[in-house]
Amino acid sequence: MRSADGAAIIDLPSEVDATTETVLRDAYVEAAAATRTIAFNFGGVEYINSTGIAVIVGILARARAAGHVVRAFGLSDHYREIFEITRLSDFMAIFPSESSALGPR
């Protein structure tokens, strides 16, 4: 996790699956303790499986219950489409870049 412009940024690994579940949940806990705005950087993500989607859904549920704002950026066209089809984009705003994700709130 890193900080920028009052937000916590979680840089996701190239694969989001069961092997990264604990790391992502721990990063969310750290980010949630630091700020109300959390941005996920999907720029380096090459693969997300169903477990990875479930981890993201779980984090979004926790964030929503805690009143956190969750944003995402750097999604490939493929994953942007999946997030729209699965309606994950209804629960976190999706931006093309880090600067746009961290822009005016």
TAMOGI-V373895 format. One record per helix or strand of 3 or more residues. SS is the DSSP state (H for helix, E for strand). FROM is the first residue (numbers start at 1). TO is the last residue. If there is no record, write none. Layout:
{{SS;FROM;TO} {SS;FROM;TO}}
//
This chain:
{{E;2;4} {E;7;11} {H;18;34} {E;37;41} {H;50;66} {E;69;73} {H;77;85} {H;88;90} {E;93;95} {H;98;101}}
//
